[in-house]
């Protein structure tokens, strides 16, 4: 089975739920944010829609007020620098949403591979 990168946050979250890996995705996000000293603790009961909203808000605040920490977070999660450079930073709200998707995509990739090849 090959990994196919989702094309949107919604499709990624649907796929995670379908594969029964949504809880592991939430745990991976919590783990990597805490590794970056950006305390975040999404409850396991968080809905996909709420996860999307809260992650977007967190990234938006980090870009605005904690840029060095934001860069460190991207490094720890291992978000592709190439993909980040392709983004248009003229609208911070849109940028934060796009970065949240890249973070979710990378976290999903980690969870998916770990589950398929354990």
Buried (B, 14 or more C-beta within 10 A) or exposed (E): EEEEEBEEBEEBBBBBEEBEBBBBBBBBBBBBBEEBEBEBEBEEEBEBEEBBEBBBEBBBEBBEEEEEEBBBBBEBBEBEEEBBEEEEEEEEEEBBBBBBBBBBBBBBBBBBEEEEEE
